[in-house]
């Protein structure tokens, strides 16, 4: 029987286990770029910055669908994130 060093076993386990995306609901009308990129799937720093810039130029988002007006955000990204998007601190959007 082969014995594995516990550290090697842990490393193998980490590398072979799918990465789980741990997100929290984020208010797209108040969140900064760091919060957007940390909590929305497929939104990196560049897209998060574009969301903040769009919001500054056009005002608050009235619906999650308004994100489609932001360069680089498409229907697939919106659909994957809708359950994590809020427009106010009291409400979250559902599918």
C-alpha positions, 0 to 999 in steps of 0.5 A, spaced: 500 500 500 502 506 498 502 512 503 502 519 501 504 525 505 498 528 508 501 535 505 501 532 498 494 528 499 491 535 501 495 538 495 492 533 490 485 534 493 485 541 492 488 541 485 482 536 483 476 539 487 472 544 482 473 551 485 467 553 488 465 560 487 463 563 494 459 570 492 455 574 496 449 579 494 452 585 492 448 592 491 450 594 484 448 601 485 453 602 491 458 597 490 465 599 489 469 595 483 473 590 488 466 588 491 463 587 484 469 583 482 469 579 488 462 577 488 460 576 481 462 571 476 465 572 470 466 580 472 474 581 473 477 588 475 476 591 468 469 589 467 467 591 475 471 598 473 466 599 467 460 598 471 462 603 476 464 608 471 457 607 467 453 608 474 457 614 475 456 617 468 448 614 467 446 614 474 443 608 478 441 602 475 434 601 475 434 594 473 439 588 473 438 588 465 441 595 465 448 591 466 447 589 459 449 596 457 456 596 460 461 594 455 463 586 456 457 584 460 452 580 456 446 576 457 450 569 459 454 573 465 447 577 467 443 570 467 449 567 472 449 573 476 442 575 477 441 571 484 447 575 487 445 582 484 441 587 488 439 594 486 438 597 494 440 594 500 433 591 502 432 587 496 435 582 492 433 580 485 431 573 483 431 569 476 
